């Protein structure tokens, strides 16, 4: 499934969220930002992760981060991992938007 990772995250009023609120030079928070940060996150749940799984996550984060295309074709398994990680790390405002985008809405 192709996913557009350049979509901006917004507040409930539709204003674009930025990495440093109030700083006019701050970058917008995008689905790409959430996906890469959440895939690379390492917490208690990842303590027993195998080396192979770590490399798989690294490769997925690298692909999303470095893609020149806004649309990236991902497997259902990759999308499921991204959704799980975003859901685990971020607040409802971001999770709700991200999941809808990852589901093609």
N, C-alpha and C positions, 0 to 999 in steps of 0.2 A: 504494500500500500504506500502511495506517495503522500508524504507529509511536508507541509510548508513550515519551516522552522524560523522564518523571519517575522512571523506575526508578533506584534507588540502586546504585552500584558497591560491591562487597563484597570483603573479603579471602578467602583460601581457607578460613577458618574460618566465614565467613558474617557477619562483622562489617562494618557499614557504614563505608566509607571517607569521611573528611572532608577538607576543604581544608586544615585546620590540625590535624593529629593532636594529641591531648592537650588541645585547647581545647574545653571543653564547649559553647561558643557557636558553634563552627565549623559551617558548612553541609556537608551531605552532598554528595559528588561524584555527579552524576547523568549519565545518558546525554546529557541536554541540555548539561551542562557540557562533556563531551568533544566533542560534535558542534560546538558553537559555537566552542570554542577551536581545534579542528583545522581547521575551515573558514576561520577568519580567520587562521590561521598563515601566515607568509610567509617562505620560505627560498629556498635556491639553486634548487630545482625550480620555483619560481614567478617567477624573474627575467624570463622572456620572456612572462609571462602578459599577454594583451590587456586593455585596459580593460573590454571587454564581459564577459570571464570574471571579472574582479575584482568588477564590479557584480553579476553572477549569484551569486557566493559571498556577497557582502554581503547581498543580498536573502534568500538561503536562511538565513544565520545570523540575520538580523533576524527572519524568520518563526519560527524555532525558539525563539529567545530570548524573543520577546514574545508567543508564543501563550498564551492563557488556557486552552486545552484541553491535556490531557495527550496525547491522540491527535492526531497530525498526519498528514494524507494527503500522501505524497510520491511522486514518480515513481521508477521504477527507476533512472534516471540520477542523481537526487539521492542516493538511498540508496547507490549505487555510489561517488559522490564522497565521501560521509561516511565510508564504510568505508575507502576508499583513504587519506584524510587521517588518520583515527584510527590506522590501521595504520602509517602513516609516523611518527607523532609519539609514540605512547604505548607503554608496556611491555606484555608479553604478558598480564599479569593483567587489564588494562583492555581490551585489544584483544579477547581471547577473549570476555569478557562482552558488550562492545558489539556485536560482530559477530553474536552469537547473538540479541541483542535486535533488531538491525536486520533479521535474517532471520526474525523472528517466532517464535523459539524461546523 
